[in-house]
Amino acid sequence: MKTIKRIFVIVLFLPIMMFSQDKKLNWTILIDNKIETLSNTYLMVEYGDMKRDTISISVIPGEIVIYSKDYNSITEYDIKELILKFEYAEVCKDITYHSYEIPINKAWINKPYFVLYIYNTDKKENKNIYIPLPNKTYNYDYRFPNSGSRIIQKSLTKEQKRCNIED
């Protein structure tokens, strides 16, 4: 009977122990100003010694989950290049698949929060505003505490125009 109780306790706490093996990053990814369901998410890592690695991650709205051992390898070792890769399936009349490759700075991993904005430049509403990256159909922008980026735009968005109106 004691053996059954021990097995029950192990089975009960096994998911909790596995859950504690994850590192959660406070990241939000917006595609065309919407939170979307992403798939095939991973990090491509090239270390200083030219070794390459693929790290699977989970993207949940508002966070990225990385196994602790993978997180430690990113933060502790010399990283030459870090690229966030993921896909998104847009369902309208048909299904359109989009693939993204976003270069990540190692320092962004430890920020209290990080917001990544992706703009598909092949969409009508973005086509005349954002300039696509070379050989891509998207551009991106990001924000984190005390910083952020500003992508070069062809024109202002409706929100930017509204905010720039002087009374």
C-alpha positions as CSV (number, residue, x, y, z in Angstrom):
1,M,0.0,0.0,0.0
2,K,2.9,2.4,0.7
3,T,4.3,1.7,-2.7
4,I,1.0,2.8,-4.3
5,K,1.0,6.0,-2.2
6,R,4.5,6.8,-3.3
7,I,3.7,6.2,-6.9
8,F,0.6,8.4,-6.6
9,V,2.7,11.2,-5.0
10,I,5.3,11.0,-7.7
11,V,2.7,11.0,-10.5
12,L,0.9,13.9,-8.8
13,F,4.1,16.1,-8.5
14,L,5.8,15.1,-11.8
15,P,4.0,17.8,-13.8
16,I,4.9,20.4,-11.2
17,M,8.6,19.4,-11.3
18,M,8.5,19.5,-15.1
19,F,6.8,22.9,-15.1
20,S,9.5,24.3,-12.9
21,Q,12.1,23.4,-15.6
22,D,10.8,26.3,-17.8
23,K,11.9,29.9,-18.0
24,K,9.1,32.3,-18.9
25,L,9.9,35.5,-20.8
26,N,7.4,38.3,-20.7
27,W,7.2,38.8,-24.5
28,T,4.2,39.8,-26.6
29,I,4.2,39.3,-30.4
30,L,1.7,41.3,-32.4
31,I,1.2,40.6,-36.1
32,D,-0.5,43.6,-37.8
33,N,-1.5,44.8,-34.4
34,K,-3.2,41.6,-33.3
35,I,-2.1,38.7,-31.1
36,E,-2.2,35.6,-33.3
37,T,-1.6,31.9,-32.8
38,L,1.9,31.1,-33.9
39,S,3.4,27.7,-34.8
40,N,6.7,26.1,-35.5
41,T,8.4,28.4,-33.0
42,Y,12.1,28.1,-32.3
43,L,15.3,30.0,-31.8
44,M,18.3,29.5,-34.1
45,V,21.5,30.0,-32.1
46,E,25.0,30.4,-33.5
47,Y,27.6,30.3,-30.7
48,G,31.0,32.1,-30.9
49,D,32.7,28.8,-31.8
50,M,30.5,28.6,-34.9
51,K,28.4,25.8,-33.4
52,R,24.7,26.0,-34.3
53,D,21.7,24.9,-32.3
54,T,18.0,24.9,-32.7
55,I,16.0,25.6,-29.5
56,S,12.3,24.8,-29.4
57,I,10.2,27.3,-27.6
58,S,6.5,27.8,-26.8
59,V,4.8,31.0,-27.6
60,I,1.8,31.7,-25.4
61,P,0.1,35.1,-25.7
62,G,2.1,37.3,-23.5
63,E,5.1,35.0,-23.0
64,I,7.7,32.8,-24.5
65,V,8.6,29.6,-22.6
66,I,12.1,28.1,-22.9
67,Y,13.5,25.1,-21.1
68,S,15.8,26.2,-18.3
69,K,18.8,24.4,-19.7
70,D,18.3,26.1,-23.1
71,Y,17.8,29.5,-21.4
72,N,21.1,29.0,-19.5
73,S,23.0,28.1,-22.7
74,I,21.7,31.3,-24.3
75,T,22.6,33.6,-21.4
76,E,25.8,32.0,-20.3
77,Y,27.7,31.3,-23.5
78,D,29.1,33.6,-26.2
79,I,26.3,34.1,-28.8
80,K,27.2,35.2,-32.3
81,E,23.7,35.2,-33.7
82,L,20.2,34.6,-32.3
83,I,17.2,34.4,-34.6
84,L,13.5,33.9,-33.5
85,K,11.7,31.9,-36.2
86,F,8.0,31.2,-36.3
87,E,5.1,30.8,-38.7
88,Y,1.5,32.2,-38.7
89,A,-1.4,30.9,-40.7
90,E,-3.8,33.7,-41.7
91,V,-7.3,32.4,-42.4
92,C,-9.6,34.5,-44.4
93,K,-11.1,33.2,-47.6
94,D,-8.1,31.0,-48.1
95,I,-5.2,30.1,-45.8
96,T,-2.1,32.2,-46.2
97,Y,1.1,31.0,-44.5
98,H,3.6,33.6,-43.3
99,S,7.2,32.8,-42.1
100,Y,9.2,35.2,-40.0
101,E,12.8,35.4,-39.0
102,I,13.6,38.1,-36.5
103,P,17.2,38.7,-35.3
104,I,17.2,38.9,-31.5
105,N,19.8,40.7,-29.4
106,K,20.9,38.5,-26.4
107,A,20.2,41.4,-24.0
108,W,16.5,41.5,-24.9
109,I,16.0,38.1,-23.3
110,N,16.5,39.5,-19.8
111,K,14.2,42.6,-20.2
112,P,11.2,42.8,-17.8
113,Y,9.0,42.9,-20.9
114,F,9.4,42.9,-24.7
115,V,6.8,43.7,-27.4
116,L,7.5,42.8,-31.0
117,Y,5.3,44.3,-33.7
118,I,5.3,42.7,-37.1
119,Y,3.8,44.4,-40.1
120,N,3.0,42.4,-43.3
121,T,3.9,44.8,-46.1
122,D,1.9,42.8,-48.7
123,K,-1.3,43.8,-47.0
124,K,-3.2,46.8,-48.3
125,E,-3.3,48.6,-44.9
126,N,0.5,48.3,-44.5
127,K,1.7,48.5,-48.1
128,N,1.8,52.3,-48.2
129,I,3.1,52.8,-44.7
130,Y,6.0,50.3,-44.0
131,I,9.0,49.5,-46.1
132,P,9.6,45.7,-46.3
133,L,12.9,44.2,-45.2
134,P,15.2,43.1,-48.1
135,N,13.8,39.9,-49.7
136,K,10.9,39.8,-47.1
137,T,7.3,40.8,-47.1
138,Y,7.3,42.2,-43.6
139,N,9.0,44.7,-41.3
140,Y,9.1,44.8,-37.5
141,D,9.4,47.1,-34.6
142,Y,9.9,46.5,-30.9
143,R,9.6,48.1,-27.5
144,F,11.0,47.3,-24.1
145,P,11.6,49.4,-21.0
146,N,13.6,52.7,-21.7
147,S,14.1,51.8,-25.3
148,G,12.6,50.6,-28.5
149,S,13.0,51.0,-32.3
150,R,11.4,53.0,-34.9
151,I,11.2,51.6,-38.4
152,I,11.4,54.0,-41.3
153,Q,7.9,54.5,-42.7
154,K,6.7,55.7,-46.1
155,S,3.8,57.6,-44.3
156,L,2.1,57.9,-40.9
157,T,-0.5,55.5,-39.7
158,K,-4.0,56.7,-38.8
159,E,-3.1,56.6,-35.1
160,Q,0.1,58.6,-35.7
161,K,-1.8,61.2,-37.8
162,R,-4.4,61.5,-35.0
163,C,-1.8,62.0,-32.3
164,N,0.1,64.6,-34.4
165,I,-2.8,66.9,-35.0
166,E,-2.3,70.1,-33.2
167,D,-5.2,71.9,-31.5
